[in-house]
Amino acid sequence: MVAYSFQKQFVPAIYSRKKRQTVRAIGKRQHARPGEIVQLYEGMRTKHCAKIIDDQKCLYVLPIQIFVAAPLILWIVVDGYEDVANDRGYLEEFAKLDGFTDIESMHSFWLKHHGVGIFTGVLIGW
């Protein structure tokens, strides 16, 4: 079982089931694997820690790259599919699935937390 912590801004989208995925960096710790149970929390490792929804089954873990430029997100490549990576409709849909209102709000978040450049990680869905 793997637990993931989310910022407060994502809790309503997770609770309403609009957000059913998360993007995470590849690091030392092991991420969930398809079929494993994931737990979704707000504020883990704080006294305000709370479980957002019941445990979920991990459906997929896919490689992802996000290219963040100063003015906008230029492309998102999931599992090597580059053919739609910079299509505006695809970017908008991805942003909404990830709990943002639109691609601009996703860009602001990524710029603030990751800066300009190419982010490489995994996309975990439940």
Secondary structure, 3 states (H helix, E strand, C coil): CEEEEECHHHHHHHHCCCCCEEEEECCCCCCCCCCCEEEEEECCCCCCCEECCCCEECCEEEEEEEEECCCCEEEEEECCECCCCCCHHHHHHHHHHCCCCCHHHHHHHHHHHHCCEEEEEEEEEC
